[in-house]
């Protein structure tokens, strides 16, 4: 799909769990900050 | 992801926010945190755990496995302008090395701090010499850098 280094990261909004609460995350809210975005196969997997 | 949680302070010190993404619901994220990760990491998971149940975020980043219905192990370093500076995608059975991600973030932060006037050669870590690309350096990299410095 269309991601490439040197290009804008696709924006998204999605539900999230954060320190005991349910909230929404919008990537563009992080403008002005460095972000490490990590995907992984699933909770309770072994690696 | 527990390694990221355990080393979260190092990332915070670099001013890096962490967002994790999987197909699990935010409800499942809570239970994974409460039942397992909080037993590996003091205080539990300190970053936002995104629920991408339809795979839309994964698809946008080329990390969606259509056959398995899961995310691949994609890791993206995004700068303050919202630009992807680095990405790495692994198949599920092998985990990442956070130290390498931190090294890359430090290098990109250094390049940004110099306004792009300096570049970080192979294996660069903070304190090691950088390169200053320009006409004077053409054909002369050997004078200031060699592979033993990696």
N, CA and C atoms of all chains as a GROMACS GRO file, in nm:
protein
  591
    1UNK      N    1   0.085  -0.119   0.000
    1UNK     CA    2   0.000   0.000   0.000
    1UNK      C    3   0.088   0.124   0.000
    2UNK      N    4   0.025   0.238   0.009
    2UNK     CA    5   0.097   0.360  -0.024
    2UNK      C    6   0.172   0.431   0.087
    3UNK      N    7   0.252   0.362   0.165
    3UNK     CA    8   0.337   0.437   0.257
    3UNK      C    9   0.480   0.432   0.208
    4UNK      N   10   0.550   0.543   0.230
    4UNK     CA   11   0.688   0.552   0.185
    4UNK      C   12   0.764   0.643   0.280
    5UNK      N   13   0.889   0.611   0.308
    5UNK     CA   14   0.967   0.702   0.392
    5UNK      C   15   0.985   0.834   0.319
    6UNK      N   16   0.982   0.942   0.396
    6UNK     CA   17   0.990   1.075   0.337
    6UNK      C   18   0.854   1.133   0.302
    7UNK      N   19   0.750   1.052   0.317
    7UNK     CA   20   0.614   1.097   0.287
    7UNK      C   21   0.533   1.107   0.417
    8UNK      N   22   0.424   1.184   0.410
    8UNK     CA   23   0.337   1.200   0.527
    8UNK      C   24   0.280   1.066   0.574
    9UNK      N   25   0.275   1.047   0.703
    9UNK     CA   26   0.213   0.928   0.760
    9UNK      C   27   0.061   0.941   0.746
   10UNK      N   28  -0.007   0.838   0.698
   10UNK     CA   29  -0.153   0.844   0.687
   10UNK      C   30  -0.218   0.872   0.822
   11UNK      N   31  -0.310   0.968   0.824
   11UNK     CA   32  -0.378   1.000   0.949
   11UNK      C   33  -0.486   0.895   0.978
   12UNK      N   34  -0.519   0.877   1.104
   12UNK     CA   35  -0.627   0.784   1.141
   12UNK      C   36  -0.682   0.824   1.277
   13UNK      N   37  -0.804   0.784   1.302
   13UNK     CA   38  -0.864   0.793   1.435
   13UNK      C   39  -0.919   0.656   1.468
   14UNK      N   40  -0.889   0.607   1.588
   14UNK     CA   41  -0.934   0.473   1.626
   14UNK      C   42  -0.949   0.465   1.777
   15UNK      N   43  -1.034   0.374   1.825
   15UNK     CA   44  -1.049   0.356   1.969
   15UNK      C   45  -0.922   0.297   2.031
   16UNK      N   46  -0.901   0.329   2.158
   16UNK     CA   47  -0.779   0.281   2.224
   16UNK      C   48  -0.804   0.260   2.372
   17UNK      N   49  -0.716   0.179   2.429
   17UNK     CA   50  -0.709   0.163   2.574
   17UNK      C   51  -0.585   0.238   2.622
   18UNK      N   52  -0.600   0.317   2.728
   18UNK     CA   53  -0.487   0.394   2.779
   18UNK      C   54  -0.498   0.410   2.929
   19UNK      N   55  -0.412   0.342   3.001
   19UNK     CA   56  -0.401   0.358   3.146
   19UNK      C   57  -0.536   0.354   3.218
   20UNK      N   58  -0.612   0.250   3.194
   20UNK     CA   59  -0.736   0.232   3.267
   20UNK      C   60  -0.858   0.295   3.204
   21UNK      N   61  -0.839   0.368   3.093
   21UNK     CA   62  -0.953   0.435   3.030
   21UNK      C   63  -0.965   0.395   2.884
   22UNK      N   64  -1.085   0.412   2.831
   22UNK     CA   65  -1.108   0.398   2.688
   22UNK      C   66  -1.110   0.538   2.627
   23UNK      N   67  -1.042   0.554   2.515
   23UNK     CA   68  -1.030   0.685   2.453
   23UNK      C   69  -1.017   0.667   2.303
   24UNK      N   70  -1.000   0.777   2.231
   24UNK     CA   71  -0.971   0.769   2.088
   24UNK      C   72  -0.833   0.827   2.063
   25UNK      N   73  -0.764   0.769   1.966
   25UNK     CA   74  -0.634   0.820   1.924
   25UNK      C   75  -0.646   0.874   1.783
   26UNK      N   76  -0.601   0.997   1.763
   26UNK     CA   77  -0.592   1.056   1.629
   26UNK      C   78  -0.446   1.093   1.605
   27UNK      N   79  -0.388   1.034   1.502
   27UNK     CA   80  -0.244   1.054   1.481
   27UNK      C   81  -0.210   1.202   1.466
   28UNK      N   82  -0.293   1.278   1.396
   28UNK     CA   83  -0.258   1.419   1.370
   28UNK      C   84  -0.255   1.503   1.498
   29UNK      N   85  -0.315   1.451   1.607
   29UNK     CA   86  -0.304   1.520   1.735
   29UNK      C   87  -0.160   1.521   1.787
   30UNK      N   88  -0.075   1.434   1.731
   30UNK     CA   89   0.064   1.422   1.775
   30UNK      C   90   0.157   1.512   1.695
   31UNK      N   91   0.102   1.600   1.614
   31UNK     CA   92   0.186   1.692   1.535
   31UNK      C   93   0.278   1.768   1.630
   32UNK      N   94   0.403   1.782   1.590
   32UNK     CA   95   0.501   1.850   1.674
   32UNK      C   96   0.578   1.756   1.765
   33UNK      N   97   0.540   1.627   1.762
   33UNK     CA   98   0.609   1.528   1.845
   33UNK      C   99   0.664   1.415   1.758
   34UNK      N  100   0.765   1.348   1.811
   34UNK     CA  101   0.812   1.224   1.748
   34UNK      C  102   0.719   1.112   1.791
   35UNK      N  103   0.688   1.023   1.700
   35UNK     CA  104   0.598   0.911   1.730
   35UNK      C  105   0.660   0.780   1.683
   36UNK      N  106   0.654   0.680   1.769
   36UNK     CA  107   0.686   0.544   1.727
   36UNK      C  108   0.555   0.468   1.717
   37UNK      N  109   0.515   0.433   1.596
   37UNK     CA  110   0.390   0.362   1.571
   37UNK      C  111   0.423   0.215   1.545
   38UNK      N  112   0.370   0.127   1.630
   38UNK     CA  113   0.405  -0.015   1.622
   38UNK      C  114   0.282  -0.102   1.601
   39UNK      N  115   0.285  -0.182   1.497
   39UNK     CA  116   0.181  -0.283   1.474
   39UNK      C  117   0.233  -0.418   1.524
   40UNK      N  118   0.143  -0.503   1.570
   40UNK     CA  119   0.181  -0.638   1.611
   40UNK      C  120   0.061  -0.729   1.590
   41UNK      N  121   0.087  -0.860   1.575
   41UNK     CA  122  -0.022  -0.951   1.532
   41UNK      C  123  -0.139  -0.959   1.628
   42UNK      N  124  -0.112  -0.962   1.758
   42UNK     CA  125  -0.227  -0.970   1.847
   42UNK      C  126  -0.187  -0.979   1.993
   43UNK      N  127  -0.279  -0.937   2.079
   43UNK     CA  128  -0.260  -0.953   2.223
   43UNK      C  129  -0.249  -1.102   2.255
   44UNK      N  130  -0.179  -1.134   2.360
   44UNK     CA  131  -0.164  -1.272   2.407
   44UNK      C  132  -0.093  -1.363   2.307
   45UNK      N  133  -0.020  -1.304   2.211
   45UNK     CA  134   0.068  -1.388   2.128
   45UNK      C  135   0.202  -1.396   2.199
   46UNK      N  136   0.292  -1.479   2.146
   46UNK     CA  137   0.406  -1.519   2.228
   46UNK      C  138   0.534  -1.442   2.205
   47UNK      N  139   0.544  -1.365   2.096
   47UNK     CA  140   0.668  -1.292   2.070
   47UNK      C  141   0.650  -1.146   2.110
   48UNK      N  142   0.590  -0.606   2.254
   48UNK     CA  143   0.549  -0.473   2.299
   48UNK      C  144   0.578  -0.450   2.447
   49UNK      N  145   0.596  -0.561   2.524
   49UNK     CA  146   0.630  -0.543   2.665
   49UNK      C  147   0.769  -0.483   2.679
   50UNK      N  148   0.859  -0.511   2.581
   50UNK     CA  149   0.993  -0.451   2.585
   50UNK      C  150   0.984  -0.300   2.570
   51UNK      N  151   0.891  -0.257   2.488
   51UNK     CA  152   0.871  -0.112   2.470
   51UNK      C  153   0.818  -0.051   2.600
   52UNK      N  154   0.723  -0.122   2.662
   52UNK     CA  155   0.667  -0.071   2.787
   52UNK      C  156   0.774  -0.061   2.895
   53UNK      N  157   0.862  -0.164   2.901
   53UNK     CA  158   0.965  -0.167   3.005
   53UNK      C  159   1.070  -0.057   2.984
   54UNK      N  160   1.088  -0.016   2.860
   54UNK     CA  161   1.189   0.086   2.829
   54UNK      C  162   1.126   0.220   2.791
   55UNK      N  163   1.002   0.237   2.835
   55UNK     CA  164   0.926   0.355   2.795
   55UNK      C  165   0.994   0.485   2.836
   56UNK      N  166   1.061   0.484   2.952
   56UNK     CA  167   1.124   0.607   3.001
   56UNK      C  168   1.231   0.656   2.903
   57UNK      N  169   1.305   0.560   2.843
   57UNK     CA  170   1.408   0.599   2.745
   57UNK      C  171   1.345   0.673   2.629
   58UNK      N  172   1.228   0.625   2.586
   58UNK     CA  173   1.159   0.691   2.474
   58UNK      C  174   1.105   0.827   2.517
   59UNK      N  175   1.051   0.833   2.638
   59UNK     CA  176   1.001   0.961   2.689
   59UNK      C  177   1.113   1.064   2.696
   60UNK      N  178   1.231   1.018   2.740
   60UNK     CA  179   1.345   1.109   2.751
   60UNK      C  180   1.383   1.168   2.615
   61UNK      N  181   1.354   1.093   2.510
   61UNK     CA  182   1.382   1.142   2.374
   61UNK      C  183   1.262   1.218   2.316
   62UNK      N  184   1.157   1.233   2.397
   62UNK     CA  185   1.040   1.306   2.349
   62UNK      C  186   0.957   1.226   2.250
   63UNK      N  187   0.960   1.092   2.263
   63UNK     CA  188   0.889   1.007   2.166
   63UNK      C  189   0.760   0.953   2.228
   64UNK      N  190   0.650   0.970   2.159
   64UNK     CA  191   0.522   0.912   2.198
   64UNK      C  192   0.507   0.776   2.129
   65UNK      N  193   0.448   0.680   2.199
   65UNK     CA  194   0.432   0.545   2.144
   65UNK      C  195   0.285   0.516   2.123
   66UNK      N  196   0.253   0.458   2.008
   66UNK     CA  197   0.118   0.409   1.981
   66UNK      C  198   0.132   0.265   1.931
   67UNK      N  199   0.063   0.171   1.996
   67UNK     CA  200   0.064   0.034   1.946
   67UNK      C  201  -0.071   0.004   1.880
   68UNK      N  202  -0.068  -0.085   1.783
   68UNK     CA  203  -0.189  -0.117   1.706
   68UNK      C  204  -0.199  -0.267   1.684
   69UNK      N  205  -0.315  -0.324   1.717
   69UNK     CA  206  -0.343  -0.463   1.676
   69UNK      C  207  -0.492  -0.475   1.647
   70UNK      N  208  -0.533  -0.594   1.603
   70UNK     CA  209  -0.674  -0.614   1.567
   70UNK      C  210  -0.763  -0.634   1.689
   71UNK      N  211  -0.701  -0.646   1.806
   71UNK     CA  212  -0.780  -0.670   1.926
   71UNK      C  213  -0.860  -0.546   1.964
   72UNK      N  214  -0.974  -0.567   2.025
   72UNK     CA  215  -1.056  -0.454   2.070
   72UNK      C  216  -0.988  -0.385   2.189
   73UNK      N  217  -1.032  -0.264   2.219
   73UNK     CA  218  -0.976  -0.193   2.335
   73UNK      C  219  -1.012  -0.267   2.464
   74UNK      N  220  -1.120  -0.344   2.461
   74UNK     CA  221  -1.156  -0.426   2.578
   74UNK      C  222  -1.052  -0.536   2.601
   75UNK      N  223  -1.012  -0.600   2.492
   75UNK     CA  224  -0.910  -0.705   2.503
   75UNK      C  225  -0.776  -0.645   2.545
   76UNK      N  226  -0.744  -0.526   2.491
   76UNK     CA  227  -0.619  -0.459   2.533
   76UNK      C  228  -0.617  -0.442   2.685
   77UNK      N  229  -0.732  -0.403   2.739
   77UNK     CA  230  -0.740  -0.382   2.885
   77UNK      C  231  -0.709  -0.512   2.960
   78UNK      N  232  -0.770  -0.621   2.914
   78UNK     CA  233  -0.750  -0.748   2.983
   78UNK      C  234  -0.607  -0.798   2.968
   79UNK      N  235  -0.547  -0.778   2.848
   79UNK     CA  236  -0.407  -0.819   2.827
   79UNK      C  237  -0.318  -0.739   2.922
   80UNK      N  238  -0.346  -0.609   2.933
   80UNK     CA  239  -0.267  -0.527   3.025
   80UNK      C  240  -0.285  -0.576   3.169
   81UNK      N  241  -0.412  -0.593   3.208
   81UNK     CA  242  -0.439  -0.625   3.349
   81UNK      C  243  -0.390  -0.764   3.387
   82UNK      N  244  -0.408  -0.861   3.296
   82UNK     CA  245  -0.380  -1.000   3.332
   82UNK      C  246  -0.237  -1.043   3.306
   83UNK      N  247  -0.169  -0.978   3.212
   83UNK     CA  248  -0.035  -1.026   3.176
   83UNK      C  249   0.071  -0.916   3.176
   84UNK      N  250   0.053  -0.814   3.094
   84UNK     CA  251   0.161  -0.715   3.078
   84UNK      C  252   0.193  -0.642   3.208
   85UNK      N  253   0.089  -0.616   3.289
   85UNK     CA  254   0.115  -0.545   3.416
   85UNK      C  255   0.198  -0.630   3.511
   86UNK      N  256   0.207  -0.762   3.482
   86UNK     CA  257   0.291  -0.850   3.564
   86UNK      C  258   0.434  -0.855   3.511
   87UNK      N  259   0.454  -0.807   3.388
   87UNK     CA  260   0.589  -0.800   3.330
   87UNK      C  261   0.650  -0.662   3.349
   88UNK      N  262   0.563  -0.561   3.355
   88UNK     CA  263   0.610  -0.422   3.355
   88UNK      C  264   0.541  -0.347   3.469
   89UNK      N  265   0.621  -0.286   3.556
   89UNK     CA  266   0.564  -0.211   3.669
   89UNK      C  267   0.468  -0.103   3.618
   90UNK      N  268   0.348  -0.103   3.674
   90UNK     CA  269   0.252   0.001   3.638
   90UNK      C  270   0.174  -0.028   3.511
   91UNK      N  271   0.209  -0.136   3.442
   91UNK     CA  272   0.135  -0.172   3.321
   91UNK      C  273   0.179  -0.093   3.199
   92UNK      N  274   0.102  -0.109   3.093
   92UNK     CA  275   0.137  -0.046   2.965
   92UNK      C  276   0.119   0.105   2.974
   93UNK      N  277   0.226   0.182   2.946
   93UNK     CA  278   0.219   0.327   2.965
   93UNK      C  279   0.176   0.405   2.841
   94UNK      N  280   0.151   0.336   2.729
   94UNK     CA  281   0.119   0.406   2.604
   94UNK      C  282  -0.019   0.366   2.554
   95UNK      N  283  -0.066   0.439   2.451
   95UNK     CA  284  -0.198   0.412   2.393
   95UNK      C  285  -0.196   0.283   2.312
   96UNK      N  286  -0.293   0.196   2.337
   96UNK     CA  287  -0.307   0.069   2.263
   96UNK      C  288  -0.430   0.081   2.174
   97UNK      N  289  -0.407   0.094   2.044
   97UNK     CA  290  -0.515   0.118   1.949
   97UNK      C  291  -0.580  -0.014   1.906
   98UNK      N  292  -0.713  -0.010   1.895
   98UNK     CA  293  -0.790  -0.124   1.844
   98UNK      C  294  -0.819  -0.101   1.695
   99UNK      N  295  -0.771  -0.190   1.612
   99UNK     CA  296  -0.788  -0.178   1.466
   99UNK      C  297  -0.861  -0.302   1.415
  100UNK      N  298  -0.982  -0.321   1.465
  100UNK     CA  299  -1.053  -0.446   1.441
  100UNK      C  300  -1.087  -0.472   1.295
  101UNK      N  301  -1.106  -0.365   1.217
  101UNK     CA  302  -1.137  -0.382   1.075
  101UNK      C  303  -1.011  -0.380   0.988
  102UNK      N  304  -0.896  -0.354   1.052
  102UNK     CA  305  -0.771  -0.353   0.976
  102UNK      C  306  -0.748  -0.228   0.894
  103UNK      N  307  -0.828  -0.124   0.917
  103UNK     CA  308  -0.816  -0.004   0.832
  103UNK      C  309  -0.682   0.068   0.851
  104UNK      N  310  -0.636   0.074   0.976
  104UNK     CA  311  -0.508   0.142   1.000
  104UNK      C  312  -0.395   0.059   0.940
  105UNK      N  313  -0.401  -0.072   0.965
  105UNK     CA  314  -0.298  -0.161   0.910
  105UNK      C  315  -0.292  -0.155   0.759
  106UNK      N  316  -0.406  -0.152   0.694
  106UNK     CA  317  -0.410  -0.142   0.548
  106UNK      C  318  -0.342  -0.015   0.500
  107UNK      N  319  -0.371   0.098   0.570
  107UNK     CA  320  -0.315   0.227   0.529
  107UNK      C  321  -0.163   0.227   0.537
  108UNK      N  322  -0.109   0.140   0.624
  108UNK     CA  323   0.037   0.137   0.645
  108UNK      C  324   0.101   0.013   0.581
  109UNK      N  325   0.026  -0.062   0.504
  109UNK     CA  326   0.085  -0.178   0.438
  109UNK      C  327   0.122  -0.289   0.535
  110UNK      N  328   0.054  -0.293   0.650
  110UNK     CA  329   0.086  -0.391   0.753
  110UNK      C  330  -0.028  -0.489   0.779
  111UNK      N  331  -0.122  -0.497   0.687
  111UNK     CA  332  -0.238  -0.582   0.709
  111UNK      C  333  -0.223  -0.712   0.631
  112UNK      N  334  -0.227  -0.823   0.701
  112UNK     CA  335  -0.222  -0.955   0.637
  112UNK      C  336  -0.365  -0.999   0.608
  113UNK      N  337  -0.406  -0.989   0.481
  113UNK     CA  338  -0.544  -1.019   0.442
  113UNK      C  339  -0.580  -1.165   0.472
  114UNK      N  340  -0.483  -1.254   0.456
  114UNK     CA  341  -0.513  -1.397   0.473
  114UNK      C  342  -0.534  -1.434   0.619
  115UNK      N  343  -0.451  -1.378   0.705
  115UNK     CA  344  -0.457  -1.414   0.847
  115UNK      C  345  -0.550  -1.322   0.925
  116UNK      N  346  -0.579  -1.204   0.870
  116UNK     CA  347  -0.661  -1.108   0.943
  116UNK      C  348  -0.592  -1.050   1.063
  117UNK      N  349  -0.459  -1.033   1.052
  117UNK     CA  350  -0.381  -0.973   1.162
  117UNK      C  351  -0.285  -0.868   1.104
  118UNK      N  352  -0.225  -0.790   1.196
  118UNK     CA  353  -0.124  -0.693   1.155
  118UNK      C  354   0.012  -0.762   1.148
  119UNK      N  355   0.094  -0.723   1.054
  119UNK     CA  356   0.235  -0.762   1.053
  119UNK      C  357   0.309  -0.672   1.152
  120UNK      N  358   0.432  -0.711   1.186
  120UNK     CA  359   0.508  -0.631   1.283
  120UNK      C  360   0.570  -0.510   1.217
  121UNK      N  361   0.488  -0.408   1.196
  121UNK     CA  362   0.538  -0.285   1.134
  121UNK      C  363   0.577  -0.183   1.239
  122UNK      N  364   0.689  -0.116   1.216
  122UNK     CA  365   0.734  -0.012   1.310
  122UNK      C  366   0.774   0.112   1.230
  123UNK      N  367   0.710   0.225   1.264
  123UNK     CA  368   0.728   0.348   1.189
  123UNK      C  369   0.778   0.458   1.282
  124UNK      N  370   0.882   0.528   1.240
  124UNK     CA  371   0.929   0.647   1.312
  124UNK      C  372   0.875   0.768   1.237
  125UNK      N  373   0.791   0.846   1.306
  125UNK     CA  374   0.725   0.961   1.244
  125UNK      C  375   0.778   1.088   1.311
  126UNK      N  376   0.822   1.185   1.230
  126UNK     CA  377   0.885   1.305   1.286
  126UNK      C  378   0.779   1.409   1.323
  127UNK      N  379   0.821   1.521   1.386
  127UNK     CA  380   0.722   1.621   1.431
  127UNK      C  381   0.641   1.685   1.318
  128UNK      N  382   0.686   1.671   1.195
  128UNK     CA  383   0.608   1.720   1.080
  128UNK      C  384   0.508   1.616   1.029
  129UNK      N  385   0.504   1.499   1.094
  129UNK     CA  386   0.413   1.394   1.049
  129UNK      C  387   0.466   1.314   0.932
  130UNK      N  388   0.598   1.323   0.909
  130UNK     CA  389   0.660   1.251   0.797
  130UNK      C  390   0.723   1.121   0.848
  131UNK      N  391   0.701   1.012   0.775
  131UNK     CA  392   0.763   0.884   0.810
  131UNK      C  393   0.911   0.891   0.775
  132UNK      N  394   0.998   0.878   0.875
  132UNK     CA  395   1.142   0.880   0.848
  132UNK      C  396   1.199   0.739   0.834
  133UNK      N  397   1.140   0.643   0.902
  133UNK     CA  398   1.193   0.506   0.897
  133UNK      C  399   1.079   0.408   0.914
  134UNK      N  400   1.089   0.294   0.848
  134UNK     CA  401   0.990   0.189   0.869
  134UNK      C  402   1.055   0.052   0.855
  135UNK      N  403   0.997  -0.043   0.928
  135UNK     CA  404   1.048  -0.180   0.929
  135UNK      C  405   0.926  -0.270   0.945
  136UNK      N  406   0.915  -0.372   0.864
  136UNK     CA  407   0.802  -0.464   0.877
  136UNK      C  408   0.856  -0.606   0.883
  137UNK      N  409   0.823  -0.677   0.992
  137UNK     CA  410   0.865  -0.815   1.011
  137UNK      C  411   0.743  -0.907   1.006
  138UNK      N  412   0.765  -1.031   0.962
  138UNK     CA  413   0.658  -1.130   0.975
  138UNK      C  414   0.646  -1.166   1.123
  139UNK      N  415   0.532  -1.224   1.162
  139UNK     CA  416   0.503  -1.239   1.305
  139UNK      C  417   0.604  -1.315   1.393
  140UNK      N  418   0.675  -1.419   1.346
  140UNK     CA  419   0.749  -1.500   1.445
  140UNK      C  420   0.877  -1.440   1.502
  141UNK      N  421   0.922  -1.325   1.450
  141UNK     CA  422   1.045  -1.266   1.501
  141UNK      C  423   1.016  -1.127   1.558
  142UNK      N  424   1.066  -1.103   1.678
  142UNK     CA  425   1.043  -0.975   1.745
  142UNK      C  426   1.144  -0.869   1.703
  143UNK      N  427   1.112  -0.748   1.743
  143UNK     CA  428   1.196  -0.632   1.708
  143UNK      C  429   1.309  -0.615   1.808
  144UNK      N  430   1.402  -0.524   1.777
  144UNK     CA  431   1.508  -0.486   1.871
  144UNK      C  432   1.492  -0.337   1.900
  145UNK      N  433   1.444  -0.306   2.019
  145UNK     CA  434   1.412  -0.166   2.050
  145UNK      C  435   1.536  -0.077   2.045
  146UNK      N  436   1.652  -0.133   2.084
  146UNK     CA  437   1.774  -0.051   2.086
  146UNK      C  438   1.803   0.006   1.948
  147UNK      N  439   1.774  -0.069   1.843
  147UNK     CA  440   1.798  -0.021   1.708
  147UNK      C  441   1.700   0.092   1.673
  148UNK      N  442   1.576   0.078   1.717
  148UNK     CA  443   1.480   0.186   1.694
  148UNK      C  444   1.526   0.313   1.764
  149UNK      N  445   1.572   0.300   1.888
  149UNK     CA  446   1.619   0.417   1.963
  149UNK      C  447   1.738   0.482   1.894
  150UNK      N  448   1.830   0.398   1.844
  150UNK     CA  449   1.946   0.451   1.771
  150UNK      C  450   1.901   0.532   1.648
  151UNK      N  451   1.805   0.478   1.575
  151UNK     CA  452   1.757   0.548   1.456
  151UNK      C  453   1.688   0.679   1.493
  152UNK      N  454   1.610   0.677   1.601
  152UNK     CA  455   1.544   0.802   1.644
  152UNK      C  456   1.649   0.906   1.682
  153UNK      N  457   1.752   0.864   1.756
  153UNK     CA  458   1.858   0.959   1.795
  153UNK      C  459   1.927   1.016   1.671
  154UNK      N  460   1.949   0.932   1.571
  154UNK     CA  461   2.015   0.979   1.449
  154UNK      C  462   1.926   1.078   1.373
  155UNK      N  463   1.799   1.045   1.360
  155UNK     CA  464   1.708   1.138   1.289
  155UNK      C  465   1.691   1.268   1.367
  156UNK      N  466   1.691   1.259   1.498
  156UNK     CA  467   1.681   1.382   1.577
  156UNK      C  468   1.806   1.467   1.559
  157UNK      N  469   1.922   1.401   1.550
  157UNK     CA  470   2.046   1.476   1.528
  157UNK      C  471   2.044   1.545   1.391
  158UNK      N  472   2.005   1.472   1.289
  158UNK     CA  473   1.998   1.530   1.154
  158UNK      C  474   1.903   1.649   1.154
  159UNK      N  475   1.789   1.633   1.220
  159UNK     CA  476   1.691   1.741   1.223
  159UNK      C  477   1.746   1.863   1.298
  160UNK      N  478   1.818   1.838   1.408
  160UNK     CA  479   1.874   1.948   1.488
  160UNK      C  480   1.976   2.028   1.408
  161UNK      N  481   2.042   1.964   1.311
  161UNK     CA  482   2.142   2.034   1.231
  161UNK      C  483   2.079   2.092   1.104
  162UNK      N  484   1.948   2.084   1.095
  162UNK     CA  485   1.880   2.135   0.976
  162UNK      C  486   1.917   2.058   0.851
  163UNK      N  487   1.957   1.933   0.869
  163UNK     CA  488   1.992   1.850   0.754
  163UNK      C  489   2.135   1.872   0.705
  164UNK      N  490   2.214   1.952   0.778
  164UNK     CA  491   2.352   1.979   0.734
  164UNK      C  492   2.447   1.864   0.766
  165UNK      N  493   2.406   1.779   0.861
  165UNK     CA  494   2.490   1.664   0.895
  165UNK      C  495   2.415   1.535   0.864
  166UNK      N  496   2.491   1.432   0.831
  166UNK     CA  497   2.433   1.300   0.806
  166UNK      C  498   2.502   1.199   0.897
  167UNK      N  499   2.430   1.092   0.930
  167UNK     CA  500   2.481   0.992   1.022
  167UNK      C  501   2.524   0.868   0.946
  168UNK      N  502   2.654   0.836   0.946
  168UNK     CA  503   2.700   0.719   0.871
  168UNK      C  504   2.660   0.588   0.939
  169UNK      N  505   2.691   0.477   0.872
  169UNK     CA  506   2.653   0.344   0.921
  169UNK      C  507   2.693   0.324   1.066
  170UNK      N  508   2.601   0.273   1.145
  170UNK     CA  509   2.631   0.240   1.284
  170UNK      C  510   2.643   0.360   1.376
  171UNK      N  511   2.607   0.478   1.326
  171UNK     CA  512   2.622   0.600   1.409
  171UNK      C  513   2.543   0.588   1.538
  172UNK      N  514   2.609   0.636   1.643
  172UNK     CA  515   2.542   0.651   1.773
  172UNK      C  516   2.584   0.788   1.827
  173UNK      N  517   2.506   0.843   1.920
  173UNK     CA  518   2.540   0.974   1.976
  173UNK      C  519   2.686   0.978   2.024
  174UNK      N  520   2.757   1.083   1.988
  174UNK     CA  521   2.897   1.097   2.026
  174UNK      C  522   2.993   1.059   1.915
  175UNK      N  523   2.945   0.977   1.819
  175UNK     CA  524   3.030   0.939   1.707
  175UNK      C  525   3.028   1.049   1.601
  176UNK      N  526   3.134   1.054   1.517
  176UNK     CA  527   3.140   1.160   1.416
  176UNK      C  528   3.030   1.147   1.311
  177UNK      N  529   2.982   1.262   1.268
  177UNK     CA  530   2.884   1.266   1.159
  177UNK      C  531   2.956   1.310   1.032
  178UNK      N  532   2.886   1.307   0.922
  178UNK     CA  533   2.939   1.355   0.795
  178UNK      C  534   2.869   1.486   0.760
  179UNK      N  535   2.944   1.575   0.694
  179UNK     CA  536   2.886   1.702   0.650
  179UNK      C  537   2.890   1.707   0.498
  180UNK      N  538   2.782   1.656   0.435
  180UNK     CA  539   2.783   1.643   0.288
  180UNK      C  540   2.799   1.779   0.220
  181UNK      N  541   2.877   1.780   0.115
  181UNK     CA  542   2.900   1.903   0.039
  181UNK      C  543   3.011   1.877  -0.062
  182UNK      N  544   3.042   1.974  -0.142
  182UNK     CA  545   3.143   1.955  -0.247
  182UNK      C  546   3.277   1.906  -0.194
  183UNK      N  547   3.315   1.954  -0.075
  183UNK     CA  548   3.447   1.918  -0.022
  183UNK      C  549   3.456   1.772   0.021
  184UNK      N  550   3.340   1.710   0.042
  184UNK     CA  551   3.341   1.572   0.092
  184UNK      C  552   3.338   1.468  -0.021
  185UNK      N  553   3.310   1.513  -0.143
  185UNK     CA  554   3.299   1.418  -0.254
  185UNK      C  555   3.432   1.348  -0.276
  186UNK      N  556   3.429   1.217  -0.270
  186UNK     CA  557   3.551   1.140  -0.290
  186UNK      C  558   3.645   1.142  -0.170
  187UNK      N  559   3.605   1.209  -0.062
  187UNK     CA  560   3.694   1.225   0.053
  187UNK      C  561   3.637   1.162   0.180
  188UNK      N  562   3.527   1.088   0.165
  188UNK     CA  563   3.468   1.027   0.285
  188UNK      C  564   3.572   0.939   0.354
  189UNK      N  565   3.659   0.873   0.274
  189UNK     CA  566   3.760   0.783   0.332
  189UNK      C  567   3.852   0.856   0.430
  190UNK      N  568   3.867   0.988   0.413
  190UNK     CA  569   3.956   1.064   0.502
  190UNK      C  570   3.896   1.082   0.641
  191UNK      N  571   3.762   1.079   0.647
  191UNK     CA  572   3.698   1.110   0.776
  191UNK      C  573   3.620   0.993   0.835
  192UNK      N  574   3.598   0.890   0.754
  192UNK     CA  575   3.519   0.778   0.804
  192UNK      C  576   3.562   0.649   0.736
  193UNK      N  577   3.560   0.540   0.812
  193UNK     CA  578   3.582   0.407   0.751
  193UNK      C  579   3.498   0.305   0.827
  194UNK      N  580   3.480   0.188   0.765
  194UNK     CA  581   3.385   0.090   0.825
  194UNK      C  582   3.422   0.046   0.966
  195UNK      N  583   3.549   0.058   1.004
  195UNK     CA  584   3.585   0.016   1.140
  195UNK      C  585   3.524   0.108   1.244
  196UNK      N  586   3.473   0.225   1.200
  196UNK     CA  587   3.412   0.320   1.293
  196UNK      C  588   3.266   0.288   1.317
  197UNK      N  589   3.212   0.190   1.245
  197UNK     CA  590   3.070   0.157   1.262
  197UNK      C  591   3.047   0.102   1.402
   0.00000   0.00000   0.00000
